[in-house]
Amino acid sequence: MATETQSSTAPADAPGLPQLDFHWWPGQIVWLVAIFVVMLLFVRLFAAPRVGGTIDAREDKISGDIADARRMKDEAELQAQAAAAETAHARAAAQRVAADARAKAQAEVAARLAVEEAKLAEQAAVAEARIGKARDAAMANVAGIASETAGAIVSKLTGVKATAAELASAAKGA
């Protein structure tokens, strides 16, 4: 009997790892398959749908955020275009106002210039008239002064006094 007890307990007393003993493999394989099936069912029924749902929710949120960002970008571009159009309109209006002010100022300057030129022309005409009168008066005196000077020169050079008729005819000839 001793041999029977030893033979039934022999695999347990065998040296080495019991996992490598072929005697225990059928039970180990059954437990491996059972645990694998339980884990597979757990992952398939509980873990994978939750992870997949989380991934889908995250993907939906990201795509929604991207859509919102594109919409905001489009709105910002429209606002930028509107601002650029308003700026161009304001610039054009400012240029029109500046051109109108420039034209008005030039018209005022031209009007003042015309008034001043008219005043200067009037003063020039008055001055020319005075100059003409002074020249005529001077020319009238020049003839008298020339006759007196010619008479003095003739009397000094010749010693004879010239007559007034001779002096007048000499002054007209000169």
C-alpha positions as CSV (number, residue, x, y, z in Angstrom):
1,M,0.0,0.0,0.0
2,A,2.8,2.1,0.5
3,T,3.3,2.0,-3.2
4,E,-0.2,3.1,-3.8
5,T,0.1,6.1,-1.7
6,Q,3.4,7.1,-3.1
7,S,2.1,6.7,-6.7
8,S,-1.0,8.9,-6.0
9,T,1.2,11.5,-4.3
10,A,4.1,11.1,-6.6
11,P,3.3,14.0,-8.9
12,A,3.1,16.3,-5.9
13,D,6.4,15.2,-4.6
14,A,8.1,15.4,-8.0
15,P,10.9,17.9,-8.2
16,G,10.4,21.0,-10.4
17,L,7.5,23.4,-11.0
18,P,4.0,21.9,-10.9
19,Q,2.9,24.1,-13.8
20,L,5.2,22.2,-16.1
21,D,4.0,18.8,-14.9
22,F,1.8,17.3,-17.7
23,H,-0.4,15.8,-15.0
24,W,-1.8,19.3,-14.0
25,W,-2.2,20.7,-17.5
26,P,-5.8,19.7,-18.2
27,G,-7.0,21.6,-15.1
28,Q,-4.8,24.6,-15.8
29,I,-6.1,24.8,-19.4
30,V,-9.7,24.6,-18.2
31,W,-9.1,27.5,-15.8
32,L,-7.2,29.4,-18.5
33,V,-10.0,29.1,-20.9
34,A,-12.6,30.0,-18.2
35,I,-10.7,33.1,-17.1
36,F,-10.1,34.1,-20.8
37,V,-13.8,33.7,-21.6
38,V,-14.8,35.7,-18.5
39,M,-12.3,38.4,-19.3
40,L,-13.4,38.4,-23.0
41,L,-17.0,38.8,-22.0
42,F,-16.2,41.5,-19.5
43,V,-14.2,43.5,-22.0
44,R,-16.8,42.9,-24.8
45,L,-19.9,43.7,-22.7
46,F,-18.6,46.4,-20.3
47,A,-15.2,47.9,-21.0
48,A,-15.2,48.2,-24.8
49,P,-18.6,50.0,-25.0
50,R,-17.6,52.5,-22.3
51,V,-14.2,53.2,-24.0
52,G,-15.9,53.3,-27.4
53,G,-18.6,55.7,-26.1
54,T,-15.9,57.8,-24.5
55,I,-14.0,57.9,-27.8
56,D,-17.2,58.7,-29.7
57,A,-18.1,61.4,-27.3
58,R,-14.6,62.9,-27.4
59,E,-14.6,62.7,-31.2
60,D,-18.0,64.5,-31.3
61,K,-16.8,67.2,-28.9
62,I,-13.6,67.7,-31.0
63,S,-15.5,67.9,-34.3
64,G,-18.0,70.3,-32.6
65,D,-15.2,72.4,-31.3
66,I,-13.6,72.5,-34.8
67,A,-16.9,73.4,-36.4
68,D,-17.4,76.2,-33.8
69,A,-13.8,77.4,-34.5
70,R,-14.5,77.5,-38.2
71,R,-17.7,79.3,-37.7
72,M,-16.0,81.9,-35.5
73,K,-13.2,82.2,-38.0
74,D,-15.7,82.9,-40.8
75,E,-17.5,85.4,-38.6
76,A,-14.2,87.1,-37.8
77,E,-13.3,87.3,-41.5
78,L,-16.7,88.8,-42.3
79,Q,-16.2,91.4,-39.5
80,A,-12.7,92.1,-40.7
81,Q,-14.0,92.6,-44.2
82,A,-16.8,94.9,-42.9
83,A,-14.2,96.9,-40.9
84,A,-12.0,97.2,-43.9
85,A,-15.0,98.4,-46.0
86,E,-15.9,100.9,-43.3
87,T,-12.3,102.1,-43.1
88,A,-12.2,102.5,-46.9
89,H,-15.5,104.4,-46.8
90,A,-14.3,106.6,-44.0
91,R,-11.0,107.2,-45.8
92,A,-12.8,108.2,-49.0
93,A,-15.1,110.5,-47.1
94,A,-12.1,112.1,-45.4
95,Q,-10.4,112.6,-48.7
96,R,-13.6,114.1,-50.1
97,V,-13.9,116.5,-47.1
98,A,-10.2,117.4,-47.5
99,A,-10.6,118.0,-51.2
100,D,-13.7,120.1,-50.6
101,A,-11.9,122.1,-47.9
102,R,-8.9,122.5,-50.2
103,A,-11.1,123.7,-53.0
104,K,-12.9,126.1,-50.7
105,A,-9.6,127.4,-49.4
106,Q,-8.2,127.8,-52.9
107,A,-11.4,129.7,-54.0
108,E,-11.1,132.0,-51.0
109,V,-7.4,132.6,-51.7
110,A,-8.2,133.2,-55.4
111,A,-11.0,135.7,-54.4
112,R,-8.7,137.5,-52.0
113,L,-5.9,137.5,-54.5
114,A,-8.2,138.9,-57.1
115,V,-9.3,141.7,-54.7
116,E,-5.7,142.4,-53.8
117,E,-4.6,142.4,-57.4
118,A,-7.5,144.8,-58.3
119,K,-6.4,147.1,-55.4
120,L,-2.7,146.8,-56.6
121,A,-3.7,147.5,-60.2
122,E,-5.7,150.6,-59.1
123,Q,-2.8,151.8,-57.0
124,A,-0.4,151.1,-59.9
125,A,-2.7,153.1,-62.3
126,V,-2.9,156.0,-59.8
127,A,0.9,155.8,-59.4
128,E,1.5,155.7,-63.1
129,A,-0.8,158.7,-63.6
130,R,1.2,160.6,-60.9
131,I,4.5,159.5,-62.5
132,G,3.2,160.6,-65.9
133,K,2.1,164.0,-64.5
134,A,5.5,164.3,-62.7
135,R,7.3,163.3,-65.9
136,D,5.3,165.8,-68.0
137,A,6.0,168.5,-65.4
138,A,9.7,167.6,-65.4
139,M,9.8,167.6,-69.2
140,A,8.2,171.0,-69.2
141,N,10.8,172.2,-66.8
142,V,13.6,170.4,-68.7
143,A,12.9,172.4,-71.8
144,G,13.1,175.6,-69.7
145,I,16.2,174.4,-67.9
146,A,17.8,173.3,-71.2
147,S,17.1,176.7,-72.8
148,E,18.6,178.5,-69.8
149,T,21.6,176.1,-69.7
150,A,22.1,176.4,-73.4
151,G,21.9,180.3,-73.1
152,A,24.5,180.2,-70.3
153,I,26.8,178.0,-72.3
154,V,26.5,180.1,-75.5
155,S,27.1,183.3,-73.7
156,K,30.1,181.9,-71.8
157,L,31.6,180.4,-74.9
158,T,30.8,183.1,-77.4
159,G,30.4,186.1,-75.1
160,V,27.1,186.9,-77.0
161,K,23.7,186.4,-75.4
162,A,21.4,184.2,-77.4
163,T,17.8,185.3,-78.0
164,A,14.8,183.3,-76.6
165,A,13.6,182.3,-80.1
166,E,17.1,180.9,-80.9
167,L,17.1,178.9,-77.6
168,A,13.6,177.6,-78.2
169,S,14.4,176.4,-81.7
170,A,17.6,174.7,-80.5
171,A,15.8,173.0,-77.6
172,K,13.1,171.7,-80.0
173,G,15.7,170.4,-82.4
174,A,17.5,168.5,-79.6
